[in-house]
Amino acid sequence: VTGAQKKELLLSSDLFLFPTYYEGLPISILEAMSAGHYIITRPVGGLKDLFLKHNFGYCVDSLEVKEFAKALCDAIDHEADCLTLRRANRKFAQEHFNPARVANAIKEILNKINDEGRNSDHR
């Protein structure tokens, strides 16, 4: 799903279910957070580290469908808690993953590498 269809889906839903085997830090999770979604995923790759530091929703250790169904039912049963996390997810994504901030961070890294390269040329 891409473009306008993806945007429409993200804006018309509240929860993002991402049962994955392996990930780094998927853009789809960041997009869902930016849209203010409660996240249900697995603790793999970068997601494990991210969820250890912050509570963005729920991590399901199992690959069993019934475990994901249970997590969905728990989210529905605790709507107020999910709403709080959804708002926090949106705020976190806006503060940490907005394009201008990411571009500035990359620029700082490249400048540092460039400066270190110049310094090593003068040795």
ZABA-123165 format. One record per atom (N, C-alpha, C): x, y, z; atom name; residue in one letter. Coordinates in steps of 0.2 Angstrom, whole numbers, plus 5000, padded with zeros to 4 digits. Example, Ala and Ser with C-alpha at 12.3 -4.5 7.8 and 13.67 -1.06 7.14 Angstrom:
<atoms>
((5066; 4972; 5039); 'N'; 'A') ((5062; 4978; 5039); 'CA'; 'A') ((5066; 4984; 5039); 'C'; 'A') ((5064; 4989; 5035); 'N'; 'S') ((5068; 4995; 5036); 'CA'; 'S') ((5064; 5000; 5039); 'C'; 'S') 
</atoms>
This chain:
<atoms>
((5004; 4994; 5000); 'N'; 'V') ((5000; 5000; 5000); 'CA'; 'V') ((5004; 5006; 5000); 'C'; 'V') ((5003; 5011; 4996); 'N'; 'T') ((5007; 5017; 4995); 'CA'; 'T') ((5003; 5023; 4994); 'C'; 'T') ((5006; 5029; 4994); 'N'; 'G') ((5003; 5035; 4992); 'CA'; 'G') ((4997; 5037; 4996); 'C'; 'G') ((4992; 5039; 4992); 'N'; 'A') ((4985; 5041; 4995); 'CA'; 'A') ((4982; 5036; 4999); 'C'; 'A') ((4982; 5030; 4996); 'N'; 'Q') ((4979; 5024; 5000); 'CA'; 'Q') ((4982; 5023; 5006); 'C'; 'Q') ((4988; 5023; 5007); 'N'; 'K') ((4992; 5022; 5013); 'CA'; 'K') ((4990; 5028; 5018); 'C'; 'K') ((4990; 5034; 5016); 'N'; 'K') ((4988; 5039; 5020); 'CA'; 'K') ((4981; 5039; 5023); 'C'; 'K') ((4977; 5037; 5018); 'N'; 'E') ((4970; 5036; 5020); 'CA'; 'E') ((4969; 5030; 5026); 'C'; 'E') ((4972; 5025; 5025); 'N'; 'L') ((4972; 5019; 5029); 'CA'; 'L') ((4975; 5021; 5036); 'C'; 'L') ((4981; 5025; 5036); 'N'; 'L') ((4984; 5027; 5042); 'CA'; 'L') ((4979; 5032; 5046); 'C'; 'L') ((4976; 5037; 5042); 'N'; 'L') ((4972; 5042; 5046); 'CA'; 'L') ((4965; 5039; 5048); 'C'; 'L') ((4963; 5033; 5045); 'N'; 'S') ((4956; 5030; 5047); 'CA'; 'S') ((4957; 5025; 5052); 'C'; 'S') ((4963; 5024; 5055); 'N'; 'S') ((4963; 5018; 5059); 'CA'; 'S') ((4967; 5020; 5066); 'C'; 'S') ((4967; 5016; 5071); 'N'; 'D') ((4969; 5018; 5077); 'CA'; 'D') ((4975; 5014; 5080); 'C'; 'D') ((4975; 5008; 5077); 'N'; 'L') ((4980; 5003; 5079); 'CA'; 'L') ((4984; 5000; 5073); 'C'; 'L') ((4990; 4998; 5074); 'N'; 'F') ((4994; 4995; 5069); 'CA'; 'F') ((4997; 4989; 5071); 'C'; 'F') ((4995; 4983; 5068); 'N'; 'L') ((4997; 4977; 5069); 'CA'; 'L') ((5003; 4975; 5065); 'C'; 'L') ((5008; 4973; 5067); 'N'; 'F') ((5014; 4972; 5063); 'CA'; 'F') ((5018; 4965; 5065); 'C'; 'F') ((5015; 4959; 5064); 'N'; 'P') ((5018; 4953; 5066); 'CA'; 'P') ((5024; 4951; 5061); 'C'; 'P') ((5030; 4952; 5063); 'N'; 'T') ((5036; 4951; 5059); 'CA'; 'T') ((5041; 4946; 5062); 'C'; 'T') ((5045; 4944; 5058); 'N'; 'Y') ((5050; 4939; 5060); 'CA'; 'Y') ((5056; 4942; 5061); 'C'; 'Y') ((5058; 4948; 5057); 'N'; 'Y') ((5064; 4951; 5058); 'CA'; 'Y') ((5063; 4958; 5055); 'C'; 'Y') ((5066; 4963; 5059); 'N'; 'E') ((5066; 4970; 5057); 'CA'; 'E') ((5072; 4974; 5059); 'C'; 'E') ((5074; 4979; 5056); 'N'; 'G') ((5078; 4984; 5059); 'CA'; 'G') ((5074; 4989; 5063); 'C'; 'G') ((5073; 4994; 5060); 'N'; 'L') ((5068; 4999; 5063); 'CA'; 'L') ((5063; 5001; 5057); 'C'; 'L') ((5058; 4998; 5056); 'N'; 'P') ((5054; 4999; 5050); 'CA'; 'P') ((5050; 5005; 5049); 'C'; 'P') ((5050; 5008; 5043); 'N'; 'I') ((5047; 5014; 5042); 'CA'; 'I') ((5040; 5014; 5043); 'C'; 'I') ((5037; 5008; 5042); 'N'; 'S') ((5030; 5007; 5043); 'CA'; 'S') ((5028; 5009; 5051); 'C'; 'S') ((5032; 5007; 5055); 'N'; 'I') ((5031; 5008; 5062); 'CA'; 'I') ((5031; 5015; 5064); 'C'; 'I') ((5036; 5019; 5061); 'N'; 'L') ((5037; 5026; 5062); 'CA'; 'L') ((5031; 5030; 5059); 'C'; 'L') ((5029; 5027; 5053); 'N'; 'E') ((5023; 5030; 5050); 'CA'; 'E') ((5016; 5029; 5054); 'C'; 'E') ((5016; 5023; 5057); 'N'; 'A') ((5010; 5022; 5061); 'CA'; 'A') ((5010; 5026; 5068); 'C'; 'A') ((5016; 5027; 5070); 'N'; 'M') ((5017; 5031; 5076); 'CA'; 'M') ((5015; 5038; 5075); 'C'; 'M') ((5018; 5041; 5069); 'N'; 'S') ((5016; 5048; 5067); 'CA'; 'S') ((5009; 5049; 5066); 'C'; 'S') ((5005; 5044; 5064); 'N'; 'A') ((4998; 5044; 5063); 'CA'; 'A') ((4994; 5043; 5070); 'C'; 'A') ((4998; 5042; 5075); 'N'; 'G') ((4995; 5041; 5082); 'CA'; 'G') ((4992; 5034; 5083); 'C'; 'G') ((4995; 5029; 5081); 'N'; 'H') ((4993; 5022; 5082); 'CA'; 'H') ((4996; 5019; 5088); 'C'; 'H') ((4992; 5015; 5091); 'N'; 'Y') ((4994; 5010; 5096); 'CA'; 'Y') ((4997; 5004; 5092); 'C'; 'Y') ((5003; 5002; 5094); 'N'; 'I') ((5007; 4997; 5090); 'CA'; 'I') ((5007; 4991; 5093); 'C'; 'I') ((5005; 4985; 5089); 'N'; 'I') ((5006; 4978; 5092); 'CA'; 'I') ((5011; 4975; 5087); 'C'; 'I') ((5017; 4973; 5089); 'N'; 'T') ((5022; 4970; 5085); 'CA'; 'T') ((5026; 4964; 5089); 'C'; 'T') ((5031; 4962; 5086); 'N'; 'R') ((5035; 4958; 5090); 'CA'; 'R') ((5042; 4961; 5092); 'C'; 'R') ((5045; 4958; 5097); 'N'; 'P') ((5051; 4961; 5099); 'CA'; 'P') ((5057; 4958; 5096); 'C'; 'P') ((5058; 4961; 5089); 'N'; 'V') ((5064; 4959; 5085); 'CA'; 'V') ((5068; 4965; 5083); 'C'; 'V') ((5074; 4964; 5081); 'N'; 'G') ((5078; 4969; 5078); 'CA'; 'G') ((5078; 4975; 5082); 'C'; 'G') ((5078; 4981; 5079); 'N'; 'G') ((5077; 4987; 5082); 'CA'; 'G') ((5071; 4989; 5086); 'C'; 'G') ((5066; 4985; 5084); 'N'; 'L') ((5059; 4986; 5088); 'CA'; 'L') ((5060; 4984; 5095); 'C'; 'L') ((5064; 4978; 5097); 'N'; 'K') ((5065; 4976; 5104); 'CA'; 'K') ((5069; 4982; 5108); 'C'; 'K') ((5074; 4985; 5105); 'N'; 'D') ((5077; 4990; 5108); 'CA'; 'D') ((5073; 4996; 5110); 'C'; 'D') ((5069; 4998; 5104); 'N'; 'L') ((5064; 5004; 5105); 'CA'; 'L') ((5059; 5003; 5110); 'C'; 'L') ((5056; 4997; 5110); 'N'; 'F') ((5051; 4995; 5115); 'CA'; 'F') ((5053; 4994; 5122); 'C'; 'F') ((5060; 4992; 5123); 'N'; 'L') ((5063; 4992; 5130); 'CA'; 'L') ((5063; 4999; 5133); 'C'; 'L') ((5065; 5004; 5129); 'N'; 'K') ((5066; 5010; 5131); 'CA'; 'K') ((5059; 5014; 5132); 'C'; 'K') ((5054; 5013; 5128); 'N'; 'H') ((5048; 5016; 5128); 'CA'; 'H') ((5042; 5012; 5127); 'C'; 'H') ((5036; 5013; 5129); 'N'; 'N') ((5030; 5009; 5128); 'CA'; 'N') ((5026; 5012; 5123); 'C'; 'N') ((5026; 5009; 5117); 'N'; 'F') ((5022; 5012; 5111); 'CA'; 'F') ((5016; 5007; 5110); 'C'; 'F') ((5015; 5002; 5114); 'N'; 'G') ((5010; 4998; 5113); 'CA'; 'G') ((5012; 4991; 5116); 'C'; 'G') ((5011; 4986; 5112); 'N'; 'Y') ((5012; 4979; 5115); 'CA'; 'Y') ((5017; 4975; 5110); 'C'; 'Y') ((5022; 4971; 5113); 'N'; 'C') ((5026; 4966; 5109); 'CA'; 'C') ((5023; 4959; 5111); 'C'; 'C') ((5022; 4956; 5106); 'N'; 'V') ((5020; 4949; 5106); 'CA'; 'V') ((5026; 4944; 5105); 'C'; 'V') ((5028; 4940; 5110); 'N'; 'D') ((5034; 4936; 5109); 'CA'; 'D') ((5032; 4930; 5104); 'C'; 'D') ((5026; 4928; 5104); 'N'; 'S') ((5025; 4922; 5100); 'CA'; 'S') ((5023; 4924; 5093); 'C'; 'S') ((5023; 4919; 5089); 'N'; 'L') ((5021; 4920; 5082); 'CA'; 'L') ((5014; 4917; 5081); 'C'; 'L') ((5011; 4915; 5086); 'N'; 'E') ((5004; 4912; 5086); 'CA'; 'E') ((4999; 4917; 5085); 'C'; 'E') ((4994; 4916; 5080); 'N'; 'V') ((4989; 4920; 5079); 'CA'; 'V') ((4985; 4922; 5085); 'C'; 'V') ((4983; 4917; 5089); 'N'; 'K') ((4979; 4918; 5095); 'CA'; 'K') ((4982; 4923; 5100); 'C'; 'K') ((4989; 4923; 5100); 'N'; 'E') ((4992; 4928; 5104); 'CA'; 'E') ((4991; 4935; 5102); 'C'; 'E') ((4991; 4936; 5095); 'N'; 'F') ((4990; 4943; 5092); 'CA'; 'F') ((4983; 4945; 5093); 'C'; 'F') ((4978; 4940; 5093); 'N'; 'A') ((4971; 4941; 5094); 'CA'; 'A') ((4970; 4943; 5101); 'C'; 'A') ((4974; 4940; 5106); 'N'; 'K') ((4973; 4942; 5113); 'CA'; 'K') ((4975; 4949; 5114); 'C'; 'K') ((4981; 4951; 5111); 'N'; 'A') ((4984; 4958; 5111); 'CA'; 'A') ((4979; 4963; 5108); 'C'; 'A') ((4976; 4961; 5103); 'N'; 'L') ((4970; 4965; 5100); 'CA'; 'L') ((4964; 4966; 5105); 'C'; 'L') ((4962; 4961; 5108); 'N'; 'C') ((4957; 4961; 5112); 'CA'; 'C') ((4958; 4965; 5118); 'C'; 'C') ((4964; 4964; 5121); 'N'; 'D') ((4967; 4968; 5127); 'CA'; 'D') ((4967; 4976; 5125); 'C'; 'D') ((4969; 4977; 5119); 'N'; 'A') ((4969; 4984; 5117); 'CA'; 'A') ((4962; 4987; 5117); 'C'; 'A') ((4957; 4983; 5114); 'N'; 'I') ((4950; 4986; 5114); 'CA'; 'I') ((4947; 4986; 5120); 'C'; 'I') ((4949; 4982; 5125); 'N'; 'D') ((4946; 4982; 5132); 'CA'; 'D') ((4949; 4988; 5136); 'C'; 'D') ((4955; 4990; 5134); 'N'; 'H') ((4958; 4996; 5138); 'CA'; 'H') ((4959; 5002; 5133); 'C'; 'H') ((4953; 5004; 5131); 'N'; 'E') ((4953; 5009; 5126); 'CA'; 'E') ((4956; 5016; 5128); 'C'; 'E') ((4955; 5018; 5134); 'N'; 'A') ((4958; 5024; 5137); 'CA'; 'A') ((4965; 5024; 5138); 'C'; 'A') ((4968; 5018; 5140); 'N'; 'D') ((4975; 5017; 5140); 'CA'; 'D') ((4978; 5017; 5133); 'C'; 'D') ((4975; 5014; 5128); 'N'; 'C') ((4978; 5015; 5121); 'CA'; 'C') ((4977; 5022; 5119); 'C'; 'C') ((4972; 5025; 5120); 'N'; 'L') ((4972; 5032; 5118); 'CA'; 'L') ((4978; 5036; 5121); 'C'; 'L') ((4980; 5035; 5127); 'N'; 'T') ((4985; 5039; 5130); 'CA'; 'T') ((4992; 5037; 5126); 'C'; 'T') ((4993; 5031; 5125); 'N'; 'L') ((4999; 5028; 5121); 'CA'; 'L') ((4999; 5031; 5114); 'C'; 'L') ((4993; 5031; 5111); 'N'; 'R') ((4992; 5034; 5104); 'CA'; 'R') ((4995; 5041; 5104); 'C'; 'R') ((4993; 5045; 5109); 'N'; 'R') ((4995; 5052; 5109); 'CA'; 'R') ((5002; 5053; 5110); 'C'; 'R') ((5005; 5048; 5115); 'N'; 'A') ((5012; 5049; 5116); 'CA'; 'A') ((5016; 5046; 5110); 'C'; 'A') ((5013; 5041; 5106); 'N'; 'N') ((5017; 5039; 5100); 'CA'; 'N') ((5018; 5045; 5095); 'C'; 'N') ((5012; 5048; 5094); 'N'; 'R') ((5012; 5053; 5089); 'CA'; 'R') ((5017; 5059; 5091); 'C'; 'R') ((5017; 5061; 5098); 'N'; 'K') ((5021; 5066; 5100); 'CA'; 'K') ((5029; 5064; 5099); 'C'; 'K') ((5030; 5057; 5101); 'N'; 'F') ((5037; 5055; 5101); 'CA'; 'F') ((5039; 5055; 5094); 'C'; 'F') ((5035; 5052; 5089); 'N'; 'A') ((5037; 5052; 5082); 'CA'; 'A') ((5038; 5059; 5079); 'C'; 'A') ((5034; 5064; 5081); 'N'; 'Q') ((5035; 5071; 5079); 'CA'; 'Q') ((5041; 5074; 5082); 'C'; 'Q') ((5043; 5072; 5088); 'N'; 'E') ((5049; 5075; 5091); 'CA'; 'E') ((5056; 5072; 5089); 'C'; 'E') ((5055; 5065; 5087); 'N'; 'H') ((5061; 5062; 5086); 'CA'; 'H') ((5062; 5060; 5078); 'C'; 'H') ((5057; 5059; 5074); 'N'; 'F') ((5058; 5057; 5068); 'CA'; 'F') ((5055; 5061; 5062); 'C'; 'F') ((5054; 5068; 5064); 'N'; 'N') ((5052; 5072; 5059); 'CA'; 'N') ((5057; 5073; 5054); 'C'; 'N') ((5056; 5075; 5047); 'N'; 'P') ((5061; 5075; 5042); 'CA'; 'P') ((5066; 5080; 5043); 'C'; 'P') ((5064; 5086; 5046); 'N'; 'A') ((5069; 5091; 5047); 'CA'; 'A') ((5074; 5089; 5052); 'C'; 'A') ((5072; 5086; 5058); 'N'; 'R') ((5076; 5084; 5063); 'CA'; 'R') ((5081; 5078; 5060); 'C'; 'R') ((5078; 5074; 5057); 'N'; 'V') ((5083; 5068; 5054); 'CA'; 'V') ((5088; 5071; 5049); 'C'; 'V') ((5086; 5076; 5045); 'N'; 'A') ((5090; 5079; 5040); 'CA'; 'A') ((5096; 5082; 5043); 'C'; 'A') ((5094; 5086; 5049); 'N'; 'N') ((5099; 5090; 5053); 'CA'; 'N') ((5104; 5085; 5056); 'C'; 'N') ((5102; 5079; 5059); 'N'; 'A') ((5106; 5074; 5062); 'CA'; 'A') ((5111; 5071; 5057); 'C'; 'A') ((5108; 5070; 5051); 'N'; 'I') ((5113; 5067; 5045); 'CA'; 'I') ((5118; 5072; 5043); 'C'; 'I') ((5116; 5078; 5043); 'N'; 'K') ((5120; 5084; 5041); 'CA'; 'K') ((5126; 5084; 5046); 'C'; 'K') ((5124; 5084; 5053); 'N'; 'E') ((5129; 5084; 5058); 'CA'; 'E') ((5134; 5078; 5058); 'C'; 'E') ((5132; 5072; 5056); 'N'; 'I') ((5136; 5067; 5056); 'CA'; 'I') ((5141; 5067; 5050); 'C'; 'I') ((5138; 5070; 5044); 'N'; 'L') ((5142; 5071; 5038); 'CA'; 'L') ((5147; 5076; 5039); 'C'; 'L') ((5146; 5081; 5042); 'N'; 'N') ((5150; 5087; 5044); 'CA'; 'N') ((5156; 5084; 5048); 'C'; 'N') ((5154; 5080; 5053); 'N'; 'K') ((5159; 5077; 5058); 'CA'; 'K') ((5164; 5073; 5054); 'C'; 'K') ((5161; 5069; 5050); 'N'; 'I') ((5166; 5064; 5046); 'CA'; 'I') ((5170; 5068; 5041); 'C'; 'I') ((5167; 5073; 5038); 'N'; 'N') ((5171; 5078; 5034); 'CA'; 'N') ((5177; 5081; 5038); 'C'; 'N') ((5175; 5084; 5044); 'N'; 'D') ((5180; 5087; 5048); 'CA'; 'D') ((5186; 5082; 5050); 'C'; 'D') ((5184; 5076; 5052); 'N'; 'E') ((5189; 5071; 5054); 'CA'; 'E') ((5193; 5070; 5048); 'C'; 'E') ((5191; 5069; 5042); 'N'; 'G') ((5194; 5068; 5036); 'CA'; 'G') ((5200; 5073; 5035); 'C'; 'G') ((5198; 5079; 5036); 'N'; 'R') ((5202; 5085; 5035); 'CA'; 'R') ((5208; 5085; 5040); 'C'; 'R') ((5206; 5083; 5046); 'N'; 'N') ((5211; 5083; 5051); 'CA'; 'N') ((5216; 5078; 5050); 'C'; 'N') ((5214; 5072; 5048); 'N'; 'S') ((5219; 5067; 5046); 'CA'; 'S') ((5223; 5068; 5040); 'C'; 'S') ((5221; 5072; 5036); 'N'; 'D') ((5225; 5074; 5030); 'CA'; 'D') ((5231; 5078; 5032); 'C'; 'D') ((5230; 5082; 5038); 'N'; 'H') ((5236; 5086; 5040); 'CA'; 'H') ((5240; 5083; 5044); 'C'; 'H') ((5240; 5077; 5046); 'N'; 'R') ((5245; 5074; 5050); 'CA'; 'R') ((5251; 5072; 5047); 'C'; 'R') 
</atoms>
